Amino acid sequence: MHEHDHLSTTSNTAANRQKLQADCEKCFGLCCVALPFAASADFAMDKAAGQRCPSLQSDFRCGVHDSLRQRGMRGCTVYDCFGAGQKVSQDTFAGSDWQQSPGSAKQMFEILPIMRQLHEMLWYLNEALTYRSALPIQVELGNALAETQRLTNLDSNAIMKLDIPAHRAVVNALLQRTSELVRGDAVPSPKHSRVRRKPIGPGADLMGAKLQGADLRGVNLRGAYLIAADLRDADLGTADLIGADLRDADISGAKLSESIFLTQMQLNAAKGNARTKLPPFLTYPSHWAATNI
């Protein structure tokens, strides 16, 4: 692929990412009904799948949106549907909401998590296509993107029958290859290869790990548990963060602008400040404003 073609692809993926950002104004409050949650540090109460949240108003707006964290509903401020909510609402069900069509409600609620998985894959594939290092597999990534997009446009009955794990396995293999290609030139510092005798790598248990100022460039942290880890001022350039659990991780001042497969949901779950460097397609969570800026 020529440089011009790559720039064109990058431009297209930037436009696609806009469509993969939640637009609650075009959704029927699906996440507030379809998804279950249990009383915990993230939610102040139990709610079963398909049960309407008591704070959801008739116009599908949250009645306590401005005070969710104060009310113990932090999980609501972390969740990101990758635009699946508006896709199901406006396209799959053609703008007919679950209140108007109660007969479709159950299927609509069941399709949301399926669509979310597809949209999450679209998010990662679009990002993968922006990397020059991934040019050797650009065609395969493009094909996977087109196929995933096709699946999102199926009718409701067809979506219900999809084998999501099988499709995810294909996409994940490409994302792993992308990660290897992008991280190839980054060499992590040997002194940070282990922390308190805990190995750093895919799926690593790094809960509460002291990684302040650590050089984690090019490290594979796929699925790592970084809950409450101290990552202040750490350099995570080209580190693969797909699926990494960043709940309550302190990333104040951390360099994440070139991290691979970082999502808004991960940032929403973490603690950071104005010095945290983010990729241009992600935003600073509003609750960071009161955190050590």
C-alpha positions in Angstrom: 0.0 0.0 0.0 1.3 3.4 -0.9 1.6 6.3 1.6 -1.2 8.1 -0.1 -3.5 5.1 0.4 -2.5 4.8 4.0 -3.3 8.5 4.7 -6.7 8.0 3.0 -7.4 5.0 5.2 -6.4 6.9 8.3 -8.8 9.7 7.4 -11.6 7.2 6.8 -11.0 5.5 10.2 -11.1 8.8 11.9 -14.6 9.4 10.5 -15.6 5.9 11.5 -14.5 6.5 15.1 -17.0 9.4 15.3 -19.8 6.9 14.6 -18.4 4.6 17.3 -18.9 7.2 20.1 -22.0 7.0 22.2 -24.7 9.5 21.3 -27.3 9.1 24.1 -29.6 11.6 22.3 -30.2 9.0 19.6 -30.6 6.0 22.0 -33.7 4.9 23.9 -31.8 4.5 27.2 -31.1 0.9 26.4 -28.1 0.5 28.8 -30.4 1.8 31.6 -32.7 -1.1 31.0 -31.0 -3.9 29.2 -27.9 -4.3 31.4 -27.8 -5.9 34.9 -25.7 -4.7 37.8 -25.2 -5.6 41.4 -24.8 -3.5 44.5 -21.1 -2.8 44.8 -18.5 0.0 44.8 -19.8 0.8 41.3 -23.5 0.6 41.9 -25.6 1.6 44.8 -28.3 -1.1 44.1 -29.1 -4.3 42.3 -30.8 -4.3 38.9 -31.7 -7.2 36.8 -31.3 -7.3 33.0 -34.4 -5.9 31.4 -35.4 -4.0 34.5 -35.8 -0.3 34.1 -33.5 1.8 36.2 -35.6 4.0 38.5 -33.7 7.1 37.4 -34.6 6.6 33.8 -37.2 9.2 32.7 -39.9 8.8 30.1 -37.8 10.8 27.6 -35.0 8.3 28.1 -32.8 10.8 30.0 -31.2 10.0 33.3 -32.8 12.0 36.1 -29.6 12.0 38.2 -27.0 12.3 35.5 -25.2 15.2 37.1 -24.8 13.4 40.5 -24.3 9.8 39.5 -20.9 9.4 41.3 -22.2 11.1 44.5 -25.1 8.7 44.5 -22.9 5.7 44.3 -23.5 5.0 40.6 -20.0 5.3 39.4 -20.4 2.4 37.0 -22.8 4.4 34.9 -20.1 7.1 34.3 -17.6 4.5 33.3 -19.7 2.5 30.8 -19.2 3.1 27.1 -21.4 1.3 24.4 -19.1 2.3 21.5 -22.2 3.7 19.8 -24.1 0.5 19.9 -27.0 2.1 21.7 -27.9 4.4 18.8 -27.1 1.7 16.2 -29.7 -0.6 17.8 -32.2 2.2 18.4 -32.0 4.0 15.0 -30.9 1.3 12.6 -31.7 -2.2 13.8 -35.2 -1.2 15.1 -35.6 1.8 12.7 -36.3 4.4 15.4 -39.1 2.5 17.1 -38.4 2.5 20.9 -39.2 -0.3 23.4 -42.0 1.8 25.0 -43.8 2.2 21.7 -43.2 -1.5 20.7 -43.2 -3.5 23.9 -43.2 -6.7 21.8 -39.7 -5.9 20.6 -38.3 -4.8 23.9 -36.9 -8.2 25.0 -35.1 -8.7 21.7 -33.9 -5.1 21.7 -32.4 -5.6 25.1 -30.7 -8.8 24.1 -29.2 -7.4 21.0 -27.6 -4.4 22.7 -24.7 -6.4 24.3 -24.2 -8.3 21.0 -24.0 -5.0 19.0 -21.7 -3.5 21.6 -19.2 -6.4 21.1 -19.3 -5.8 17.3 -18.8 -2.1 17.8 -15.9 -2.6 20.2 -14.3 -4.8 17.5 -14.9 -2.0 14.9 -13.2 0.5 17.3 -10.1 -1.7 17.6 -10.0 -2.5 13.8 -10.3 1.1 12.9 -7.4 1.9 15.2 -5.3 -0.9 13.8 -5.7 0.4 10.3 -4.1 3.7 11.3 -0.7 2.1 12.1 1.9 2.2 9.4 3.6 -0.8 11.1 0.5 -2.8 10.3 0.7 -2.3 6.5 1.6 -6.0 5.9 -1.8 -7.0 7.2 -3.7 -4.0 6.0 -5.9 -6.0 3.6 -6.8 -8.5 6.2 -7.7 -5.8 8.7 -9.8 -4.0 6.0 -11.6 -7.3 5.2 -12.3 -7.9 8.9 -13.6 -4.4 9.3 -15.9 -4.7 6.3 -17.2 -8.1 7.6 -17.8 -6.7 11.1 -19.6 -3.7 9.7 -21.8 -6.0 7.6 -22.8 -8.0 10.7 -23.9 -4.8 12.5 -26.3 -4.1 9.6 -28.1 -7.5 9.7 -31.7 -7.6 10.8 -32.6 -8.3 14.4 -33.3 -12.0 14.0 -30.0 -12.6 12.1 -28.0 -10.7 14.8 -29.5 -12.9 17.5 -28.0 -16.0 15.7 -24.5 -14.7 15.3 -21.6 -16.7 16.6 -19.8 -13.7 18.3 -17.0 -15.8 20.0 -16.0 -17.2 16.6 -15.9 -13.8 14.9 -14.1 -12.3 17.9 -11.4 -15.0 17.6 -10.7 -14.0 14.0 -10.5 -10.3 14.8 -8.5 -10.9 18.0 -5.8 -12.8 16.0 -5.4 -9.8 13.7 -5.3 -7.4 16.6 -2.6 -9.5 18.3 -0.6 -9.4 15.0 -1.1 -5.6 14.8 0.2 -5.3 18.4 3.3 -7.3 17.6 4.1 -5.2 14.5 3.5 -1.9 16.3 5.5 -2.8 19.4 8.3 -4.3 17.4 10.5 -1.2 17.6 9.8 -0.4 21.2 12.2 -2.0 23.7 11.0 -1.9 27.4 13.5 -1.1 30.1 14.8 -4.3 31.7 14.6 -2.8 35.2 10.8 -2.7 34.9 10.3 -6.2 33.5 9.3 -7.3 37.1 7.6 -5.4 39.8 7.7 -6.8 43.4 8.4 -10.2 41.8 5.3 -9.9 39.7 5.9 -10.5 36.0 4.7 -7.8 33.6 2.9 -9.2 30.6 -0.5 -10.3 29.2 -3.0 -11.0 31.9 -0.4 -10.1 34.6 -1.6 -9.5 38.2 -0.4 -6.0 38.8 -3.1 -4.9 41.2 -1.7 -2.1 43.4 1.7 -2.4 41.7 4.1 0.5 42.3 4.9 1.6 38.8 5.4 5.4 39.2 7.7 6.7 36.5 8.1 3.2 35.0 9.3 2.8 31.4 6.6 0.5 30.0 7.1 1.4 26.3 6.2 -1.5 24.1 5.0 -3.7 26.9 2.2 -6.2 26.2 -0.4 -5.5 29.0 -3.4 -7.2 27.2 -5.9 -8.2 29.9 -3.5 -7.2 32.7 -5.0 -6.4 36.1 -3.9 -2.9 36.9 -6.6 -2.2 39.5 -5.4 0.6 41.9 -1.9 0.5 40.4 0.3 3.5 40.7 1.1 4.5 37.2 1.8 8.2 37.8 4.2 9.7 35.2 4.7 6.2 33.7 5.6 6.0 30.0 3.1 3.6 28.2 4.0 4.6 24.7 3.1 1.8 22.3 2.1 -0.4 25.3 -0.8 -2.7 24.3 -3.6 -2.0 26.8 -6.4 -4.0 25.1 -8.7 -5.4 27.9 -6.4 -4.1 30.7 -8.3 -3.4 33.9 -7.5 0.2 34.9 -10.1 0.6 37.6 -8.8 3.2 40.2 -5.3 3.1 38.6 -3.6 6.4 39.1 -2.4 7.5 35.6 -1.8 11.2 36.6 0.9 12.5 34.3 1.2 9.2 32.5 2.1 9.2 28.8 -0.7 7.4 27.0 -0.8 9.3 23.8 0.8 6.5 21.8 -0.7 3.5 23.8 -2.3 0.8 21.7 -6.0 -0.1 21.9 -6.8 2.2 24.8 -10.5 3.0 25.2 -12.6 5.7 26.8 -14.1 3.2 29.2 -10.6 2.4 30.6 -9.9 6.1 31.1 -13.3 6.6 32.8 -12.5 3.9 35.3 -9.0 5.3 36.1 -7.8 8.3 38.0 -5.9 11.0 36.1 -5.3 14.7 35.7 -4.6 17.4 33.1 -1.0 16.2 32.8 -2.0 12.8 31.6 -1.3 12.6 27.9 -4.0 11.0 25.9 -4.5 10.0 22.2 -6.4 12.7 20.3 -9.5 10.5 19.8 -10.1 10.1 23.5 -11.3 12.7 26.0 -10.5 13.7 29.6 -13.2 12.3 31.9 -15.1 15.0 33.7 -14.5 13.5 37.2 -10.7 14.0 36.7 -11.2 17.7 37.2 -11.2 17.4 40.9 -8.2 15.0 40.9 -4.8 16.5 41.6 -4.5 18.9 38.7 
